[in-house]
């Protein structure tokens, strides 16, 4: 599971994000992390990530209440733990 957005890494079409040296990240998906940096620097809090993921899911036809349930755990992921 991506430790930024909670997407199952097995469903990542890019098979995971990449580190600066080109190796695959074991923590983050290709949508969130590339070349050792986060892809959306403006998404700097768990709440912002939840909102972005909900918007993407709704755009793919997922009902709002279900998108909310599926993003509930984002603040508990390692990227967002303080």
ZADO-1210 file (C-alpha; in nm, 4 decimals, padded with zeros to 6 digits):
<atoms>
<atom x="00.0000" y="00.0000" z="00.0000" code="UNK" pos="1"/>
<atom x="00.1339" y="00.3425" z="-00.0926" code="UNK" pos="2"/>
<atom x="00.2317" y="00.5209" z="00.2272" code="UNK" pos="3"/>
<atom x="00.1146" y="00.8530" z="00.0823" code="UNK" pos="4"/>
<atom x="-00.2226" y="00.7900" z="-00.0889" code="UNK" pos="5"/>
<atom x="-00.3079" y="00.4319" z="00.0246" code="UNK" pos="6"/>
<atom x="-00.3383" y="00.2900" z="-00.3261" code="UNK" pos="7"/>
<atom x="-00.2534" y="-00.0809" z="-00.3356" code="UNK" pos="8"/>
<atom x="00.0924" y="-00.1013" z="-00.4930" code="UNK" pos="9"/>
<atom x="-00.0156" y="-00.4114" z="-00.6857" code="UNK" pos="10"/>
<atom x="-00.2625" y="-00.1914" z="-00.8768" code="UNK" pos="11"/>
<atom x="-00.0040" y="00.0731" z="-00.9640" code="UNK" pos="12"/>
<atom x="00.0454" y="00.0692" z="-01.3422" code="UNK" pos="13"/>
<atom x="00.3989" y="00.2012" z="-01.2879" code="UNK" pos="14"/>
<atom x="00.4736" y="-00.0770" z="-01.0385" code="UNK" pos="15"/>
<atom x="00.5836" y="00.1734" z="-00.7743" code="UNK" pos="16"/>
<atom x="00.7528" y="00.5094" z="-00.7557" code="UNK" pos="17"/>
<atom x="01.1227" y="00.5558" z="-00.8176" code="UNK" pos="18"/>
<atom x="01.4155" y="00.6724" z="-00.6079" code="UNK" pos="19"/>
<atom x="01.6808" y="00.9154" z="-00.7366" code="UNK" pos="20"/>
<atom x="01.9013" y="00.6240" z="-00.8397" code="UNK" pos="21"/>
<atom x="01.6185" y="00.4737" z="-01.0483" code="UNK" pos="22"/>
<atom x="01.5369" y="00.1898" z="-00.8105" code="UNK" pos="23"/>
<atom x="01.1751" y="00.1203" z="-00.7225" code="UNK" pos="24"/>
<atom x="01.0355" y="00.2693" z="-00.4050" code="UNK" pos="25"/>
<atom x="00.8965" y="00.0145" z="-00.1638" code="UNK" pos="26"/>
<atom x="00.6830" y="00.2794" z="00.0081" code="UNK" pos="27"/>
<atom x="00.5216" y="00.4967" z="-00.2577" code="UNK" pos="28"/>
<atom x="00.3290" y="00.4545" z="-00.5841" code="UNK" pos="29"/>
<atom x="00.4274" y="00.6052" z="-00.9177" code="UNK" pos="30"/>
<atom x="00.1502" y="00.8664" z="-00.8914" code="UNK" pos="31"/>
<atom x="00.2888" y="01.0050" z="-00.5642" code="UNK" pos="32"/>
<atom x="00.6650" y="00.9626" z="-00.5964" code="UNK" pos="33"/>
<atom x="00.9129" y="00.9854" z="-00.8818" code="UNK" pos="34"/>
<atom x="01.2894" y="01.0357" z="-00.8987" code="UNK" pos="35"/>
<atom x="01.3107" y="01.0582" z="-00.5201" code="UNK" pos="36"/>
<atom x="01.0573" y="01.3396" z="-00.4771" code="UNK" pos="37"/>
<atom x="00.6843" y="01.3679" z="-00.4225" code="UNK" pos="38"/>
<atom x="00.4925" y="01.4440" z="-00.7421" code="UNK" pos="39"/>
<atom x="00.2475" y="01.6916" z="-00.5896" code="UNK" pos="40"/>
<atom x="00.4425" y="01.9244" z="-00.3551" code="UNK" pos="41"/>
<atom x="00.1286" y="02.1319" z="-00.2942" code="UNK" pos="42"/>
<atom x="-00.0294" y="01.8265" z="-00.1300" code="UNK" pos="43"/>
<atom x="00.1602" y="01.8652" z="00.1945" code="UNK" pos="44"/>
<atom x="-00.0928" y="01.7418" z="00.4505" code="UNK" pos="45"/>
<atom x="-00.2987" y="01.4267" z="00.4969" code="UNK" pos="46"/>
<atom x="-00.6208" y="01.6303" z="00.4586" code="UNK" pos="47"/>
<atom x="-00.5070" y="01.7628" z="00.1215" code="UNK" pos="48"/>
<atom x="-00.4159" y="01.4110" z="00.0106" code="UNK" pos="49"/>
<atom x="-00.7551" y="01.2819" z="00.1215" code="UNK" pos="50"/>
<atom x="-00.9280" y="01.5564" z="-00.0795" code="UNK" pos="51"/>
<atom x="-00.7190" y="01.4860" z="-00.3898" code="UNK" pos="52"/>
<atom x="-00.7753" y="01.1092" z="-00.3733" code="UNK" pos="53"/>
<atom x="-01.1511" y="01.1571" z="-00.3169" code="UNK" pos="54"/>
<atom x="-01.1684" y="01.3852" z="-00.6217" code="UNK" pos="55"/>
<atom x="-00.9839" y="01.1315" z="-00.8387" code="UNK" pos="56"/>
<atom x="-01.2031" y="00.8465" z="-00.7158" code="UNK" pos="57"/>
<atom x="-01.5248" y="01.0415" z="-00.7750" code="UNK" pos="58"/>
<atom x="-01.4005" y="01.1213" z="-01.1259" code="UNK" pos="59"/>
<atom x="-01.3741" y="00.7468" z="-01.1853" code="UNK" pos="60"/>
<atom x="-01.7334" y="00.6937" z="-01.0748" code="UNK" pos="61"/>
<atom x="-01.6799" y="00.5943" z="-00.7108" code="UNK" pos="62"/>
<atom x="-01.9651" y="00.7287" z="-00.4939" code="UNK" pos="63"/>
<atom x="-01.8584" y="01.0091" z="-00.2578" code="UNK" pos="64"/>
<atom x="-01.9412" y="00.8194" z="00.0615" code="UNK" pos="65"/>
<atom x="-01.7339" y="00.5220" z="-00.0534" code="UNK" pos="66"/>
<atom x="-01.4428" y="00.7457" z="-00.1541" code="UNK" pos="67"/>
<atom x="-01.4592" y="00.8966" z="00.1954" code="UNK" pos="68"/>
<atom x="-01.4440" y="00.5555" z="00.3579" code="UNK" pos="69"/>
<atom x="-01.1553" y="00.4471" z="00.1346" code="UNK" pos="70"/>
<atom x="-00.9480" y="00.7542" z="00.2263" code="UNK" pos="71"/>
<atom x="-01.0186" y="00.7422" z="00.5992" code="UNK" pos="72"/>
<atom x="-00.6856" y="00.5775" z="00.6840" code="UNK" pos="73"/>
<atom x="-00.4589" y="00.8184" z="00.4926" code="UNK" pos="74"/>
<atom x="-00.3574" y="01.0184" z="00.8050" code="UNK" pos="75"/>
<atom x="-00.2222" y="00.6963" z="00.9579" code="UNK" pos="76"/>
<atom x="00.0192" y="00.6265" z="00.6696" code="UNK" pos="77"/>
<atom x="00.3916" y="00.6721" z="00.7331" code="UNK" pos="78"/>
<atom x="00.4252" y="00.9866" z="00.5184" code="UNK" pos="79"/>
<atom x="00.1697" y="01.1704" z="00.7324" code="UNK" pos="80"/>
<atom x="00.2589" y="01.0472" z="01.0807" code="UNK" pos="81"/>
<atom x="00.4326" y="01.3176" z="01.2789" code="UNK" pos="82"/>
</atoms>
